[in-house]
């Protein structure tokens, strides 16, 4: 008597999973770069310019984070 076992990946092949994971990493890296750029540009503003915008140096990180990640 012969038996045949066949395993089928329900969520795609290893290559598809690896490609999807790589895309996620690329997106996160792009977001991180945008966060750093936004923060750098905010830091370049003078105290007067920040005050005109209703901002302070104390909350630049949270402003940049919210701008990029929307949270």
mmCIF file of the N, C-alpha and C atoms, coordinates in Angstrom:
data_MODEL
# 
_entry.id   MODEL 
# 
loop_
_atom_site.group_PDB 
_atom_site.id 
_atom_site.type_symbol 
_atom_site.label_atom_id 
_atom_site.label_alt_id 
_atom_site.label_comp_id 
_atom_site.label_asym_id 
_atom_site.label_entity_id 
_atom_site.label_seq_id 
_atom_site.pdbx_PDB_ins_code 
_atom_site.Cartn_x 
_atom_site.Cartn_y 
_atom_site.Cartn_z 
_atom_site.occupancy 
_atom_site.B_iso_or_equiv 
_atom_site.pdbx_formal_charge 
_atom_site.auth_seq_id 
_atom_site.auth_comp_id 
_atom_site.auth_asym_id 
_atom_site.auth_atom_id 
_atom_site.pdbx_PDB_model_num 
ATOM 1   N N  . UNK A 1 1  ? 0.842  -1.160 0.000  1.00 0.00 ? 1  UNK A N  1 
ATOM 2   C CA . UNK A 1 1  ? 0.000  0.000  0.000  1.00 0.00 ? 1  UNK A CA 1 
ATOM 3   C C  . UNK A 1 1  ? 0.898  1.236  0.000  1.00 0.00 ? 1  UNK A C  1 
ATOM 4   N N  . UNK A 1 2  ? 0.569  2.178  -0.837 1.00 0.00 ? 2  UNK A N  1 
ATOM 5   C CA . UNK A 1 2  ? 1.360  3.400  -0.956 1.00 0.00 ? 2  UNK A CA 1 
ATOM 6   C C  . UNK A 1 2  ? 0.591  4.566  -0.355 1.00 0.00 ? 2  UNK A C  1 
ATOM 7   N N  . UNK A 1 3  ? 1.353  5.455  0.257  1.00 0.00 ? 3  UNK A N  1 
ATOM 8   C CA . UNK A 1 3  ? 0.759  6.662  0.842  1.00 0.00 ? 3  UNK A CA 1 
ATOM 9   C C  . UNK A 1 3  ? 1.376  7.886  0.193  1.00 0.00 ? 3  UNK A C  1 
ATOM 10  N N  . UNK A 1 4  ? 0.574  8.890  0.043  1.00 0.00 ? 4  UNK A N  1 
ATOM 11  C CA . UNK A 1 4  ? 1.053  10.149 -0.524 1.00 0.00 ? 4  UNK A CA 1 
ATOM 12  C C  . UNK A 1 4  ? 0.679  11.264 0.436  1.00 0.00 ? 4  UNK A C  1 
ATOM 13  N N  . UNK A 1 5  ? 1.678  11.951 0.914  1.00 0.00 ? 5  UNK A N  1 
ATOM 14  C CA . UNK A 1 5  ? 1.438  13.115 1.770  1.00 0.00 ? 5  UNK A CA 1 
ATOM 15  C C  . UNK A 1 5  ? 1.806  14.357 0.990  1.00 0.00 ? 5  UNK A C  1 
ATOM 16  N N  . UNK A 1 6  ? 0.878  15.268 0.928  1.00 0.00 ? 6  UNK A N  1 
ATOM 17  C CA . UNK A 1 6  ? 1.121  16.509 0.208  1.00 0.00 ? 6  UNK A CA 1 
ATOM 18  C C  . UNK A 1 6  ? 0.825  17.666 1.146  1.00 0.00 ? 6  UNK A C  1 
ATOM 19  N N  . UNK A 1 7  ? 1.808  18.545 1.306  1.00 0.00 ? 7  UNK A N  1 
ATOM 20  C CA . UNK A 1 7  ? 1.637  19.707 2.167  1.00 0.00 ? 7  UNK A CA 1 
ATOM 21  C C  . UNK A 1 7  ? 1.577  20.946 1.300  1.00 0.00 ? 7  UNK A C  1 
ATOM 22  N N  . UNK A 1 8  ? 0.521  21.700 1.472  1.00 0.00 ? 8  UNK A N  1 
ATOM 23  C CA . UNK A 1 8  ? 0.346  22.928 0.707  1.00 0.00 ? 8  UNK A CA 1 
ATOM 24  C C  . UNK A 1 8  ? 0.316  24.087 1.695  1.00 0.00 ? 8  UNK A C  1 
ATOM 25  N N  . UNK A 1 9  ? 1.147  25.055 1.449  1.00 0.00 ? 9  UNK A N  1 
ATOM 26  C CA . UNK A 1 9  ? 1.171  26.232 2.318  1.00 0.00 ? 9  UNK A CA 1 
ATOM 27  C C  . UNK A 1 9  ? -0.087 27.052 2.081  1.00 0.00 ? 9  UNK A C  1 
ATOM 28  N N  . UNK A 1 10 ? -0.774 27.345 3.151  1.00 0.00 ? 10 UNK A N  1 
ATOM 29  C CA . UNK A 1 10 ? -2.030 28.074 3.025  1.00 0.00 ? 10 UNK A CA 1 
ATOM 30  C C  . UNK A 1 10 ? -1.817 29.552 2.701  1.00 0.00 ? 10 UNK A C  1 
ATOM 31  N N  . UNK A 1 11 ? -0.702 30.092 3.130  1.00 0.00 ? 11 UNK A N  1 
ATOM 32  C CA . UNK A 1 11 ? -0.481 31.524 2.967  1.00 0.00 ? 11 UNK A CA 1 
ATOM 33  C C  . UNK A 1 11 ? 0.574  31.849 1.915  1.00 0.00 ? 11 UNK A C  1 
ATOM 34  N N  . UNK A 1 12 ? 0.852  30.978 1.026  1.00 0.00 ? 12 UNK A N  1 
ATOM 35  C CA . UNK A 1 12 ? 1.815  31.262 -0.025 1.00 0.00 ? 12 UNK A CA 1 
ATOM 36  C C  . UNK A 1 12 ? 3.149  30.584 0.217  1.00 0.00 ? 12 UNK A C  1 
ATOM 37  N N  . UNK A 1 13 ? 4.014  30.742 -0.745 1.00 0.00 ? 13 UNK A N  1 
ATOM 38  C CA . UNK A 1 13 ? 5.318  30.113 -0.672 1.00 0.00 ? 13 UNK A CA 1 
ATOM 39  C C  . UNK A 1 13 ? 6.261  30.928 0.200  1.00 0.00 ? 13 UNK A C  1 
ATOM 40  N N  . UNK A 1 14 ? 7.393  30.326 0.499  1.00 0.00 ? 14 UNK A N  1 
ATOM 41  C CA . UNK A 1 14 ? 8.411  31.021 1.286  1.00 0.00 ? 14 UNK A CA 1 
ATOM 42  C C  . UNK A 1 14 ? 8.853  32.295 0.581  1.00 0.00 ? 14 UNK A C  1 
ATOM 43  N N  . UNK A 1 15 ? 9.008  32.207 -0.729 1.00 0.00 ? 15 UNK A N  1 
ATOM 44  C CA . UNK A 1 15 ? 9.446  33.376 -1.493 1.00 0.00 ? 15 UNK A CA 1 
ATOM 45  C C  . UNK A 1 15 ? 8.434  34.512 -1.392 1.00 0.00 ? 15 UNK A C  1 
ATOM 46  N N  . UNK A 1 16 ? 7.161  34.188 -1.476 1.00 0.00 ? 16 UNK A N  1 
ATOM 47  C CA . UNK A 1 16 ? 6.124  35.213 -1.356 1.00 0.00 ? 16 UNK A CA 1 
ATOM 48  C C  . UNK A 1 16 ? 6.137  35.845 0.032  1.00 0.00 ? 16 UNK A C  1 
ATOM 49  N N  . UNK A 1 17 ? 6.308  35.012 1.056  1.00 0.00 ? 17 UNK A N  1 
ATOM 50  C CA . UNK A 1 17 ? 6.352  35.523 2.425  1.00 0.00 ? 17 UNK A CA 1 
ATOM 51  C C  . UNK A 1 17 ? 7.579  36.406 2.634  1.00 0.00 ? 17 UNK A C  1 
ATOM 52  N N  . UNK A 1 18 ? 8.714  35.965 2.116  1.00 0.00 ? 18 UNK A N  1 
ATOM 53  C CA . UNK A 1 18 ? 9.945  36.743 2.257  1.00 0.00 ? 18 UNK A CA 1 
ATOM 54  C C  . UNK A 1 18 ? 9.832  38.069 1.515  1.00 0.00 ? 18 UNK A C  1 
ATOM 55  N N  . UNK A 1 19 ? 9.241  38.041 0.340  1.00 0.00 ? 19 UNK A N  1 
ATOM 56  C CA . UNK A 1 19 ? 9.054  39.270 -0.435 1.00 0.00 ? 19 UNK A CA 1 
ATOM 57  C C  . UNK A 1 19 ? 8.135  40.233 0.302  1.00 0.00 ? 19 UNK A C  1 
ATOM 58  N N  . UNK A 1 20 ? 7.064  39.722 0.870  1.00 0.00 ? 20 UNK A N  1 
ATOM 59  C CA . UNK A 1 20 ? 6.135  40.569 1.625  1.00 0.00 ? 20 UNK A CA 1 
ATOM 60  C C  . UNK A 1 20 ? 6.820  41.163 2.851  1.00 0.00 ? 20 UNK A C  1 
ATOM 61  N N  . UNK A 1 21 ? 7.614  40.360 3.544  1.00 0.00 ? 21 UNK A N  1 
ATOM 62  C CA . UNK A 1 21 ? 8.335  40.859 4.719  1.00 0.00 ? 21 UNK A CA 1 
ATOM 63  C C  . UNK A 1 21 ? 9.336  41.930 4.319  1.00 0.00 ? 21 UNK A C  1 
ATOM 64  N N  . UNK A 1 22 ? 10.004 41.730 3.203  1.00 0.00 ? 22 UNK A N  1 
ATOM 65  C CA . UNK A 1 22 ? 10.971 42.718 2.721  1.00 0.00 ? 22 UNK A CA 1 
ATOM 66  C C  . UNK A 1 22 ? 10.272 44.028 2.373  1.00 0.00 ? 22 UNK A C  1 
ATOM 67  N N  . UNK A 1 23 ? 9.100  43.946 1.770  1.00 0.00 ? 23 UNK A N  1 
ATOM 68  C CA . UNK A 1 23 ? 8.330  45.161 1.442  1.00 0.00 ? 23 UNK A CA 1 
ATOM 69  C C  . UNK A 1 23 ? 7.928  45.917 2.704  1.00 0.00 ? 23 UNK A C  1 
ATOM 70  N N  . UNK A 1 24 ? 7.526  45.179 3.722  1.00 0.00 ? 24 UNK A N  1 
ATOM 71  C CA . UNK A 1 24 ? 7.166  45.811 4.994  1.00 0.00 ? 24 UNK A CA 1 
ATOM 72  C C  . UNK A 1 24 ? 8.378  46.531 5.574  1.00 0.00 ? 24 UNK A C  1 
ATOM 73  N N  . UNK A 1 25 ? 9.535  45.883 5.531  1.00 0.00 ? 25 UNK A N  1 
ATOM 74  C CA . UNK A 1 25 ? 10.759 46.519 6.028  1.00 0.00 ? 25 UNK A CA 1 
ATOM 75  C C  . UNK A 1 25 ? 11.095 47.773 5.230  1.00 0.00 ? 25 UNK A C  1 
ATOM 76  N N  . UNK A 1 26 ? 10.920 47.713 3.923  1.00 0.00 ? 26 UNK A N  1 
ATOM 77  C CA . UNK A 1 26 ? 11.179 48.886 3.086  1.00 0.00 ? 26 UNK A CA 1 
ATOM 78  C C  . UNK A 1 26 ? 10.251 50.034 3.455  1.00 0.00 ? 26 UNK A C  1 
ATOM 79  N N  . UNK A 1 27 ? 8.975  49.729 3.661  1.00 0.00 ? 27 UNK A N  1 
ATOM 80  C CA . UNK A 1 27 ? 8.002  50.762 4.018  1.00 0.00 ? 27 UNK A CA 1 
ATOM 81  C C  . UNK A 1 27 ? 8.333  51.381 5.370  1.00 0.00 ? 27 UNK A C  1 
ATOM 82  N N  . UNK A 1 28 ? 8.687  50.537 6.330  1.00 0.00 ? 28 UNK A N  1 
ATOM 83  C CA . UNK A 1 28 ? 9.030  51.049 7.661  1.00 0.00 ? 28 UNK A CA 1 
ATOM 84  C C  . UNK A 1 28 ? 10.292 51.902 7.616  1.00 0.00 ? 28 UNK A C  1 
ATOM 85  N N  . UNK A 1 29 ? 11.261 51.486 6.828  1.00 0.00 ? 29 UNK A N  1 
ATOM 86  C CA . UNK A 1 29 ? 12.490 52.271 6.704  1.00 0.00 ? 29 UNK A CA 1 
ATOM 87  C C  . UNK A 1 29 ? 12.197 53.620 6.051  1.00 0.00 ? 29 UNK A C  1 
ATOM 88  N N  . UNK A 1 30 ? 11.348 53.619 5.040  1.00 0.00 ? 30 UNK A N  1 
ATOM 89  C CA . UNK A 1 30 ? 10.975 54.874 4.380  1.00 0.00 ? 30 UNK A CA 1 
ATOM 90  C C  . UNK A 1 30 ? 10.246 55.794 5.357  1.00 0.00 ? 30 UNK A C  1 
ATOM 91  N N  . UNK A 1 31 ? 9.368  55.228 6.182  1.00 0.00 ? 31 UNK A N  1 
ATOM 92  C CA . UNK A 1 31 ? 8.679  56.036 7.188  1.00 0.00 ? 31 UNK A CA 1 
ATOM 93  C C  . UNK A 1 31 ? 9.670  56.597 8.200  1.00 0.00 ? 31 UNK A C  1 
ATOM 94  N N  . UNK A 1 32 ? 10.618 55.777 8.616  1.00 0.00 ? 32 UNK A N  1 
ATOM 95  C CA . UNK A 1 32 ? 11.618 56.232 9.586  1.00 0.00 ? 32 UNK A CA 1 
ATOM 96  C C  . UNK A 1 32 ? 12.457 57.368 9.007  1.00 0.00 ? 32 UNK A C  1 
ATOM 97  N N  . UNK A 1 33 ? 12.844 57.232 7.750  1.00 0.00 ? 33 UNK A N  1 
ATOM 98  C CA . UNK A 1 33 ? 13.607 58.302 7.103  1.00 0.00 ? 33 UNK A CA 1 
ATOM 99  C C  . UNK A 1 33 ? 12.791 59.591 7.052  1.00 0.00 ? 33 UNK A C  1 
ATOM 100 N N  . UNK A 1 34 ? 11.502 59.479 6.742  1.00 0.00 ? 34 UNK A N  1 
ATOM 101 C CA . UNK A 1 34 ? 10.634 60.650 6.699  1.00 0.00 ? 34 UNK A CA 1 
ATOM 102 C C  . UNK A 1 34 ? 10.497 61.273 8.086  1.00 0.00 ? 34 UNK A C  1 
ATOM 103 N N  . UNK A 1 35 ? 10.402 60.429 9.116  1.00 0.00 ? 35 UNK A N  1 
ATOM 104 C CA . UNK A 1 35 ? 10.332 60.929 10.491 1.00 0.00 ? 35 UNK A CA 1 
ATOM 105 C C  . UNK A 1 35 ? 11.586 61.725 10.833 1.00 0.00 ? 35 UNK A C  1 
ATOM 106 N N  . UNK A 1 36 ? 12.749 61.162 10.526 1.00 0.00 ? 36 UNK A N  1 
ATOM 107 C CA . UNK A 1 36 ? 14.008 61.850 10.821 1.00 0.00 ? 36 UNK A CA 1 
ATOM 108 C C  . UNK A 1 36 ? 14.107 63.160 10.044 1.00 0.00 ? 36 UNK A C  1 
ATOM 109 N N  . UNK A 1 37 ? 13.677 63.163 8.800  1.00 0.00 ? 37 UNK A N  1 
ATOM 110 C CA . UNK A 1 37 ? 13.715 64.380 7.984  1.00 0.00 ? 37 UNK A CA 1 
ATOM 111 C C  . UNK A 1 37 ? 12.777 65.446 8.555  1.00 0.00 ? 37 UNK A C  1 
ATOM 112 N N  . UNK A 1 38 ? 11.576 65.028 8.924  1.00 0.00 ? 38 UNK A N  1 
ATOM 113 C CA . UNK A 1 38 ? 10.605 65.957 9.499  1.00 0.00 ? 38 UNK A CA 1 
ATOM 114 C C  . UNK A 1 38 ? 11.144 66.553 10.790 1.00 0.00 ? 38 UNK A C  1 
ATOM 115 N N  . UNK A 1 39 ? 11.715 65.707 11.632 1.00 0.00 ? 39 UNK A N  1 
ATOM 116 C CA . UNK A 1 39 ? 12.279 66.177 12.894 1.00 0.00 ? 39 UNK A CA 1 
ATOM 117 C C  . UNK A 1 39 ? 13.429 67.148 12.649 1.00 0.00 ? 39 UNK A C  1 
ATOM 118 N N  . UNK A 1 40 ? 14.283 66.834 11.696 1.00 0.00 ? 40 UNK A N  1 
ATOM 119 C CA . UNK A 1 40 ? 15.412 67.717 11.369 1.00 0.00 ? 40 UNK A CA 1 
ATOM 120 C C  . UNK A 1 40 ? 14.914 69.086 10.899 1.00 0.00 ? 40 UNK A C  1 
ATOM 121 N N  . UNK A 1 41 ? 13.898 69.079 10.048 1.00 0.00 ? 41 UNK A N  1 
ATOM 122 C CA . UNK A 1 41 ? 13.360 70.346 9.544  1.00 0.00 ? 41 UNK A CA 1 
ATOM 123 C C  . UNK A 1 41 ? 12.692 71.154 10.653 1.00 0.00 ? 41 UNK A C  1 
ATOM 124 N N  . UNK A 1 42 ? 12.007 70.479 11.565 1.00 0.00 ? 42 UNK A N  1 
ATOM 125 C CA . UNK A 1 42 ? 11.400 71.192 12.686 1.00 0.00 ? 42 UNK A CA 1 
ATOM 126 C C  . UNK A 1 42 ? 12.467 71.786 13.600 1.00 0.00 ? 42 UNK A C  1 
ATOM 127 N N  . UNK A 1 43 ? 13.552 71.054 13.797 1.00 0.00 ? 43 UNK A N  1 
ATOM 128 C CA . UNK A 1 43 ? 14.637 71.549 14.650 1.00 0.00 ? 43 UNK A CA 1 
ATOM 129 C C  . UNK A 1 43 ? 15.346 72.751 14.040 1.00 0.00 ? 43 UNK A C  1 
ATOM 130 N N  . UNK A 1 44 ? 15.274 72.895 12.736 1.00 0.00 ? 44 UNK A N  1 
ATOM 131 C CA . UNK A 1 44 ? 15.913 74.031 12.071 1.00 0.00 ? 44 UNK A CA 1 
ATOM 132 C C  . UNK A 1 44 ? 15.137 75.331 12.277 1.00 0.00 ? 44 UNK A C  1 
ATOM 133 N N  . UNK A 1 45 ? 13.889 75.235 12.709 1.00 0.00 ? 45 UNK A N  1 
ATOM 134 C CA . UNK A 1 45 ? 13.095 76.436 12.952 1.00 0.00 ? 45 UNK A CA 1 
ATOM 135 C C  . UNK A 1 45 ? 13.572 77.127 14.225 1.00 0.00 ? 45 UNK A C  1 
ATOM 136 N N  . UNK A 1 46 ? 13.530 78.436 14.203 1.00 0.00 ? 46 UNK A N  1 
ATOM 137 C CA . UNK A 1 46 ? 13.921 79.203 15.388 1.00 0.00 ? 46 UNK A CA 1 
ATOM 138 C C  . UNK A 1 46 ? 12.806 79.137 16.431 1.00 0.00 ? 46 UNK A C  1 
ATOM 139 N N  . UNK A 1 47 ? 13.135 79.565 17.644 1.00 0.00 ? 47 UNK A N  1 
ATOM 140 C CA . UNK A 1 47 ? 12.135 79.590 18.715 1.00 0.00 ? 47 UNK A CA 1 
ATOM 141 C C  . UNK A 1 47 ? 10.974 80.507 18.340 1.00 0.00 ? 47 UNK A C  1 
ATOM 142 N N  . UNK A 1 48 ? 11.284 81.583 17.657 1.00 0.00 ? 48 UNK A N  1 
ATOM 143 C CA . UNK A 1 48 ? 10.240 82.526 17.229 1.00 0.00 ? 48 UNK A CA 1 
ATOM 144 C C  . UNK A 1 48 ? 9.306  81.869 16.205 1.00 0.00 ? 48 UNK A C  1 
ATOM 145 N N  . UNK A 1 49 ? 9.889  81.176 15.229 1.00 0.00 ? 49 UNK A N  1 
ATOM 146 C CA . UNK A 1 49 ? 9.071  80.508 14.209 1.00 0.00 ? 49 UNK A CA 1 
ATOM 147 C C  . UNK A 1 49 ? 8.201  79.416 14.836 1.00 0.00 ? 49 UNK A C  1 
ATOM 148 N N  . UNK A 1 50 ? 8.779  78.676 15.774 1.00 0.00 ? 50 UNK A N  1 
ATOM 149 C CA . UNK A 1 50 ? 7.998  77.648 16.463 1.00 0.00 ? 50 UNK A CA 1 
ATOM 150 C C  . UNK A 1 50 ? 6.851  78.273 17.254 1.00 0.00 ? 50 UNK A C  1 
ATOM 151 N N  . UNK A 1 51 ? 7.141  79.382 17.924 1.00 0.00 ? 51 UNK A N  1 
ATOM 152 C CA . UNK A 1 51 ? 6.096  80.068 18.696 1.00 0.00 ? 51 UNK A CA 1 
ATOM 153 C C  . UNK A 1 51 ? 4.988  80.567 17.778 1.00 0.00 ? 51 UNK A C  1 
ATOM 154 N N  . UNK A 1 52 ? 5.354  81.062 16.603 1.00 0.00 ? 52 UNK A N  1 
ATOM 155 C CA . UNK A 1 52 ? 4.346  81.513 15.640 1.00 0.00 ? 52 UNK A CA 1 
ATOM 156 C C  . UNK A 1 52 ? 3.425  80.371 15.207 1.00 0.00 ? 52 UNK A C  1 
ATOM 157 N N  . UNK A 1 53 ? 3.980  79.163 15.184 1.00 0.00 ? 53 UNK A N  1 
ATOM 158 C CA . UNK A 1 53 ? 3.194  77.983 14.806 1.00 0.00 ? 53 UNK A CA 1 
ATOM 159 C C  . UNK A 1 53 ? 2.480  77.353 15.999 1.00 0.00 ? 53 UNK A C  1 
ATOM 160 N N  . UNK A 1 54 ? 2.742  77.890 17.183 1.00 0.00 ? 54 UNK A N  1 
ATOM 161 C CA . UNK A 1 54 ? 2.138  77.332 18.390 1.00 0.00 ? 54 UNK A CA 1 
ATOM 162 C C  . UNK A 1 54 ? 2.836  76.082 18.869 1.00 0.00 ? 54 UNK A C  1 
ATOM 163 N N  . UNK A 1 55 ? 4.118  75.956 18.557 1.00 0.00 ? 55 UNK A N  1 
ATOM 164 C CA . UNK A 1 55 ? 4.900  74.778 18.920 1.00 0.00 ? 55 UNK A CA 1 
ATOM 165 C C  . UNK A 1 55 ? 6.038  75.170 19.845 1.00 0.00 ? 55 UNK A C  1 
ATOM 166 N N  . UNK A 1 56 ? 6.636  74.160 20.472 1.00 0.00 ? 56 UNK A N  1 
ATOM 167 C CA . UNK A 1 56 ? 7.842  74.393 21.256 1.00 0.00 ? 56 UNK A CA 1 
ATOM 168 C C  . UNK A 1 56 ? 8.818  73.257 20.980 1.00 0.00 ? 56 UNK A C  1 
ATOM 169 N N  . UNK A 1 57 ? 10.067 73.463 21.374 1.00 0.00 ? 57 UNK A N  1 
ATOM 170 C CA . UNK A 1 57 ? 11.081 72.431 21.160 1.00 0.00 ? 57 UNK A CA 1 
ATOM 171 C C  . UNK A 1 57 ? 10.751 71.153 21.934 1.00 0.00 ? 57 UNK A C  1 
ATOM 172 N N  . UNK A 1 58 ? 10.006 71.283 23.013 1.00 0.00 ? 58 UNK A N  1 
ATOM 173 C CA . UNK A 1 58 ? 9.698  70.136 23.865 1.00 0.00 ? 58 UNK A CA 1 
ATOM 174 C C  . UNK A 1 58 ? 8.820  69.092 23.176 1.00 0.00 ? 58 UNK A C  1 
ATOM 175 N N  . UNK A 1 59 ? 8.010  69.501 22.225 1.00 0.00 ? 59 UNK A N  1 
ATOM 176 C CA . UNK A 1 59 ? 7.098  68.535 21.604 1.00 0.00 ? 59 UNK A CA 1 
ATOM 177 C C  . UNK A 1 59 ? 7.408  68.250 20.139 1.00 0.00 ? 59 UNK A C  1 
ATOM 178 N N  . UNK A 1 60 ? 8.614  68.530 19.698 1.00 0.00 ? 60 UNK A N  1 
ATOM 179 C CA . UNK A 1 60 ? 8.954  68.291 18.291 1.00 0.00 ? 60 UNK A CA 1 
ATOM 180 C C  . UNK A 1 60 ? 8.923  66.806 17.933 1.00 0.00 ? 60 UNK A C  1 
ATOM 181 N N  . UNK A 1 61 ? 9.388  65.945 18.841 1.00 0.00 ? 61 UNK A N  1 
ATOM 182 C CA . UNK A 1 61 ? 9.384  64.506 18.556 1.00 0.00 ? 61 UNK A CA 1 
ATOM 183 C C  . UNK A 1 61 ? 7.963  63.994 18.335 1.00 0.00 ? 61 UNK A C  1 
ATOM 184 N N  . UNK A 1 62 ? 7.057  64.388 19.210 1.00 0.00 ? 62 UNK A N  1 
ATOM 185 C CA . UNK A 1 62 ? 5.680  63.900 19.079 1.00 0.00 ? 62 UNK A CA 1 
ATOM 186 C C  . UNK A 1 62 ? 4.998  64.467 17.836 1.00 0.00 ? 62 UNK A C  1 
ATOM 187 N N  . UNK A 1 63 ? 5.323  65.692 17.478 1.00 0.00 ? 63 UNK A N  1 
ATOM 188 C CA . UNK A 1 63 ? 4.738  66.291 16.275 1.00 0.00 ? 63 UNK A CA 1 
ATOM 189 C C  . UNK A 1 63 ? 5.236  65.569 15.028 1.00 0.00 ? 63 UNK A C  1 
ATOM 190 N N  . UNK A 1 64 ? 6.535  65.308 14.969 1.00 0.00 ? 64 UNK A N  1 
ATOM 191 C CA . UNK A 1 64 ? 7.100  64.595 13.820 1.00 0.00 ? 64 UNK A CA 1 
ATOM 192 C C  . UNK A 1 64 ? 6.533  63.182 13.736 1.00 0.00 ? 64 UNK A C  1 
ATOM 193 N N  . UNK A 1 65 ? 6.417  62.509 14.877 1.00 0.00 ? 65 UNK A N  1 
ATOM 194 C CA . UNK A 1 65 ? 5.890  61.147 14.906 1.00 0.00 ? 65 UNK A CA 1 
ATOM 195 C C  . UNK A 1 65 ? 4.448  61.115 14.407 1.00 0.00 ? 65 UNK A C  1 
ATOM 196 N N  . UNK A 1 66 ? 3.636  62.017 14.922 1.00 0.00 ? 66 UNK A N  1 
ATOM 197 C CA . UNK A 1 66 ? 2.232  62.065 14.507 1.00 0.00 ? 66 UNK A CA 1 
ATOM 198 C C  . UNK A 1 66 ? 2.099  62.414 13.033 1.00 0.00 ? 66 UNK A C  1 
ATOM 199 N N  . UNK A 1 67 ? 2.972  63.277 12.556 1.00 0.00 ? 67 UNK A N  1 
ATOM 200 C CA . UNK A 1 67 ? 2.940  63.673 11.151 1.00 0.00 ? 67 UNK A CA 1 
ATOM 201 C C  . UNK A 1 67 ? 3.215  62.493 10.225 1.00 0.00 ? 67 UNK A C  1 
ATOM 202 N N  . UNK A 1 68 ? 4.163  61.656 10.611 1.00 0.00 ? 68 UNK A N  1 
ATOM 203 C CA . UNK A 1 68 ? 4.571  60.541 9.748  1.00 0.00 ? 68 UNK A CA 1 
ATOM 204 C C  . UNK A 1 68 ? 3.696  59.308 9.956  1.00 0.00 ? 68 UNK A C  1 
ATOM 205 N N  . UNK A 1 69 ? 3.479  58.934 11.208 1.00 0.00 ? 69 UNK A N  1 
ATOM 206 C CA . UNK A 1 69 ? 2.784  57.688 11.507 1.00 0.00 ? 69 UNK A CA 1 
ATOM 207 C C  . UNK A 1 69 ? 1.293  57.871 11.757 1.00 0.00 ? 69 UNK A C  1 
ATOM 208 N N  . UNK A 1 70 ? 0.866  59.114 11.945 1.00 0.00 ? 70 UNK A N  1 
ATOM 209 C CA . UNK A 1 70 ? -0.549 59.400 12.111 1.00 0.00 ? 70 UNK A CA 1 
ATOM 210 C C  . UNK A 1 70 ? -1.164 58.888 13.390 1.00 0.00 ? 70 UNK A C  1 
ATOM 211 N N  . UNK A 1 71 ? -0.394 58.797 14.448 1.00 0.00 ? 71 UNK A N  1 
ATOM 212 C CA . UNK A 1 71 ? -0.935 58.271 15.712 1.00 0.00 ? 71 UNK A CA 1 
ATOM 213 C C  . UNK A 1 71 ? -0.842 59.295 16.787 1.00 0.00 ? 71 UNK A C  1 
# 
